[in-house]
């Protein structure tokens, strides 16, 4: 009986307007009848839950550290690289309203692809020279910025956090005999 009353009360509440507050560091999107998109800037809004859905996310300065990557340079040297990307969301409709949903996953994926493009197009010695001259961070930022702008994300920095030459060993485990076979021999 209590479950029925609770469902009835929730159903009745869905026809009354509600107030939402968007903080100064956030922005949001509301979808009227599922398809009419409107941006929500900081402030307070009244909406009808029966016909409107909304989502709000932080748009102020944020940083994200994608997982480290093991890559090959243009001259086939194996390197491990880690970066941090600092960004803001400048177009909330592009970020979550139309073509994109998960901004964090998009920033992660696009940044990792940008790192592959930059590192894969340079030799190991060129990369070391760019690190010494502080130019590699600019190349990484420009590459990530170009790709993320279509998703309403403005990249402010993309900086190297880790960089090391490494060896990649390919190994296969033969389970029936539990022997490890080294394929490089």
JOTAPE-V441149 format. One record per pair of residues at least 12 apart in sequence whose ideal C-beta (glycine too) atoms are under 10 Angstrom apart, sorted by the first residue. I is the first residue (numbers start at 1). GAP is how many residues later the second one is. D is the distance in whole Angstrom. If there is no record, write none. Layout:
# JOTAPE-V441149
[[I	GAP	D] [I	GAP	D]]
This chain:
# JOTAPE-V441149
[[11	39	10] [13	36	8] [13	37	10] [14	34	9] [14	35	5] [14	36	5] [14	37	10] [15	33	8] [15	34	8] [15	35	5] [15	36	10] [16	32	8] [16	33	8] [16	34	9] [17	28	10] [17	29	5] [17	30	7] [17	31	5] [17	32	8] [17	33	9] [17	35	9] [18	27	9] [18	28	7] [18	29	6] [18	30	8] [18	31	6] [18	34	9] [18	36	10] [19	25	6] [19	26	7] [19	27	6] [19	28	8] [20	20	8] [20	23	10] [20	24	7] [20	25	5] [20	26	8] [20	27	6] [20	29	10] [20	32	10] [20	34	6] [20	36	8] [21	21	9] [21	22	8] [21	23	5] [21	24	8] [21	35	9] [22	17	10] [22	18	5] [22	19	7] [22	20	5] [22	21	6] [22	22	7] [22	23	7] [22	32	9] [22	34	5] [22	37	10] [23	19	6] [23	20	10] [23	33	8] [23	35	8] [23	36	10] [23	37	9] [24	17	10] [24	18	5] [24	19	9] [24	35	10] [24	36	8] [25	17	8] [25	32	10] [25	33	6] [25	34	7] [25	35	4] [25	36	9] [25	37	10] [26	14	9] [26	15	9] [26	16	7] [26	30	5] [26	31	6] [26	32	5] [26	33	6] [26	34	8] [26	63	10] [26	66	9] [27	12	7] [27	13	6] [27	14	6] [27	15	7] [27	28	10] [27	29	7] [27	30	7] [27	31	8] [27	32	4] [27	33	9] [27	62	7] [27	63	9] [27	64	9] [27	65	4] [27	66	9] [27	68	8] [27	69	9] [27	125	10] [28	12	4] [28	13	8] [28	14	9] [28	17	8] [28	26	6] [28	27	6] [28	28	3] [28	29	7] [28	31	9] [28	64	7] [28	68	8] [28	69	9] [29	24	9] [29	25	7] [29	26	6] [29	27	8] [29	28	9] [29	63	6] [29	64	6] [29	66	8] [29	67	6] [29	68	4] [29	69	9] [30	15	8] [30	17	6] [30	22	6] [30	23	7] [30	24	4] [30	25	8] [30	26	9] [30	67	9] [31	20	9] [31	21	7] [31	22	5] [31	23	7] [31	24	8] [31	66	8] [32	15	9] [32	16	9] [32	19	6] [32	20	5] [32	21	9] [32	22	10] [33	17	10] [33	18	6] [33	19	8] [33	20	9] [34	17	9] [34	18	9] [34	19	7] [36	15	10] [36	16	9] [37	55	10] [37	56	6] [37	59	10] [37	60	5] [37	61	7] [38	14	9] [38	16	9] [38	55	9] [38	59	9] [39	52	9] [39	53	5] [39	54	6] [39	58	7] [40	14	7] [40	15	9] [40	16	6] [40	52	8] [41	18	9] [41	51	8] [42	14	10] [42	17	9] [55	37	9] [55	41	6] [55	42	9] [55	46	9] [56	36	9] [56	40	9] [57	32	7] [57	35	8] [57	38	7] [57	39	6] [57	45	10] [57	46	6] [57	47	9] [58	30	9] [58	31	8] [58	45	9] [59	28	10] [59	29	6] [59	30	4] [59	31	8] [59	32	9] [59	33	6] [59	36	8] [59	44	9] [59	93	9] [59	94	10] [59	95	10] [60	28	6] [60	29	8] [61	25	7] [61	26	8] [61	27	6] [61	28	10] [61	95	7] [61	96	10] [62	23	9] [62	24	7] [62	25	6] [62	26	7] [62	27	8] [62	41	9] [62	42	9] [62	45	8] [62	91	9] [62	94	10] [63	21	6] [63	22	7] [63	23	5] [63	24	8] [63	44	10] [63	93	9] [63	94	8] [63	96	10] [64	19	9] [64	20	7] [64	21	5] [64	22	8] [64	23	7] [64	39	9] [64	40	7] [64	43	5] [64	44	6] [64	47	7] [64	94	10] [65	17	7] [65	18	7] [65	19	5] [65	20	8] [65	43	9] [65	46	9] [65	96	7] [65	97	10] [66	15	10] [66	16	8] [66	17	7] [66	18	8] [66	19	7] [66	41	8] [66	42	5] [66	43	8] [66	44	9] [66	45	5] [66	46	5] [66	47	10] [66	48	10] [66	49	8] [66	92	10] [66	95	10] [67	15	8] [67	41	8] [67	45	8] [68	12	6] [68	13	7] [68	14	4] [68	15	9] [68	44	10] [68	47	10] [68	93	8] [68	94	6] [68	95	10] [68	96	10] [69	12	6] [69	13	8] [69	14	9] [69	43	6] [69	46	6] [69	47	7] [69	50	8] [69	93	10] [70	94	10] [70	96	6] [70	97	10] [70	98	6] [71	41	10] [71	44	7] [71	45	6] [71	47	10] [71	48	5] [71	49	6] [71	95	10] [72	44	10] [72	47	8] [72	48	7] [72	52	10] [72	96	9] [73	46	6] [73	47	7] [73	48	9] [73	49	6] [73	50	6] [73	51	5] [73	52	9] [73	53	8] [73	54	6] [73	92	9] [74	45	9] [74	46	7] [74	47	6] [74	48	6] [74	49	5] [74	50	8] [74	52	8] [74	53	9] [75	47	9] [75	48	4] [75	49	6] [75	50	8] [75	51	9] [75	52	10] [76	47	9] [76	48	9] [77	42	10] [77	46	8] [77	47	4] [77	48	9] [77	50	9] [77	88	6] [77	89	9] [78	46	9] [78	86	10] [78	87	7] [78	88	5] [78	89	6] [78	90	5] [79	40	7] [79	45	7] [79	48	7] [79	83	10] [79	84	7] [79	85	7] [79	86	6] [79	87	6] [80	82	7] [80	83	7] [80	84	5] [80	85	8] [80	86	5] [80	88	10] [81	31	10] [81	34	6] [81	35	9] [81	37	9] [81	38	6] [81	46	9] [81	55	10] [81	59	9] [81	79	7] [81	80	9] [81	81	6] [81	82	5] [81	83	8] [81	85	10] [82	33	9] [82	77	10] [82	78	7] [82	79	4] [82	80	4] [82	81	8] [82	82	9] [83	28	7] [83	29	9] [83	31	9] [83	32	6] [83	35	10] [83	53	10] [83	54	9] [83	57	6] [83	58	10] [83	61	9] [83	74	10] [83	75	6] [83	76	6] [83	77	6] [83	78	6] [83	79	8] [83	80	9] [84	27	9] [84	73	8] [84	74	8] [84	75	6] [84	76	8] [84	77	5] [84	78	10] [85	22	6] [85	23	9] [85	25	9] [85	26	5] [85	27	10] [85	29	9] [85	30	10] [85	55	8] [85	56	8] [85	59	6] [85	60	9] [85	63	8] [85	68	9] [85	70	6] [85	71	9] [85	72	7] [85	73	5] [85	74	8] [86	55	9] [86	68	10] [86	69	7] [86	70	5] [86	71	4] [86	72	8] [86	73	8] [87	16	9] [87	20	6] [87	24	9] [87	54	10] [87	57	8] [87	58	9] [87	61	7] [87	66	5] [87	67	6] [87	68	5] [87	69	6] [87	70	8] [87	71	9] [88	64	10] [88	65	8] [88	66	5] [88	67	9] [88	68	7] [89	14	7] [89	18	10] [89	59	10] [89	62	9] [89	63	6] [89	64	6] [89	65	7] [90	59	9] [90	62	6] [90	63	7] [90	64	5] [91	58	9] [91	59	10] [91	60	8] [91	61	3] [91	62	8] [91	63	9] [92	60	7] [93	59	7] [94	55	9] [94	56	7] [94	57	6] [94	58	3] [94	59	8] [95	12	10] [95	53	10] [95	56	6] [95	57	4] [95	58	7] [96	55	9] [96	56	8] [97	55	9] [98	53	10] [98	54	9] [99	51	8] [99	52	7] [99	53	9] [100	50	9] [100	51	5] [100	52	8] [100	53	9] [103	45	9] [103	48	7] [103	49	8] [103	50	7] [106	41	9] [106	42	7] [106	44	10] [106	45	5] [106	46	10] [106	47	7] [107	37	8] [107	41	7] [107	44	8] [107	46	6] [107	48	9] [109	38	9] [109	39	10] [110	33	9] [110	34	6] [110	35	10] [110	36	10] [110	37	5] [110	38	5] [110	40	9] [110	41	8] [110	43	8] [110	45	9] [111	29	8] [111	32	9] [111	33	5] [111	36	8] [111	37	8] [111	42	10] [111	44	8] [111	47	7] [112	32	9] [113	30	9] [113	31	9] [113	34	7] [114	25	9] [114	26	6] [114	27	9] [114	28	9] [114	29	4] [114	30	4] [114	31	9] [114	32	8] [114	33	6] [114	34	8] [114	41	9] [114	44	7] [115	24	10] [115	25	6] [115	28	8] [115	29	8] [115	43	8] [115	45	9] [116	27	9] [117	22	9] [117	23	9] [117	26	6] [117	27	10] [117	29	10] [117	30	9] [118	12	9] [118	18	7] [118	21	5] [118	22	6] [118	23	10] [118	24	9] [118	25	5] [118	26	9] [118	40	9] [119	17	9] [119	20	9] [119	21	9] [119	44	9] [121	18	9] [121	22	10] [122	14	8] [122	17	8] [124	41	7] [127	12	10] [127	33	10] [127	36	8] [127	38	10] [128	35	9] [128	37	9] [130	30	10] [131	29	7] [131	32	7] [134	25	10] [134	26	10] [136	22	10] [136	23	9] [136	24	6] [136	27	8] [137	20	7] [137	21	7] [137	22	5] [137	23	6] [138	19	10] [138	20	9] [138	21	10] [139	19	9] [140	15	9] [140	17	9] [140	18	4] [140	19	7] [140	20	7] [141	14	6] [141	15	8] [141	16	6] [141	17	4] [141	18	8] [142	13	9] [142	16	8] [143	12	9] [143	15	8] [144	13	9] [144	14	5] [145	12	10] [145	13	8] [168	16	10] [169	13	7] [169	14	9] [169	15	7] [170	12	8] [170	13	5] [170	14	7] [171	12	7] [171	13	9]]
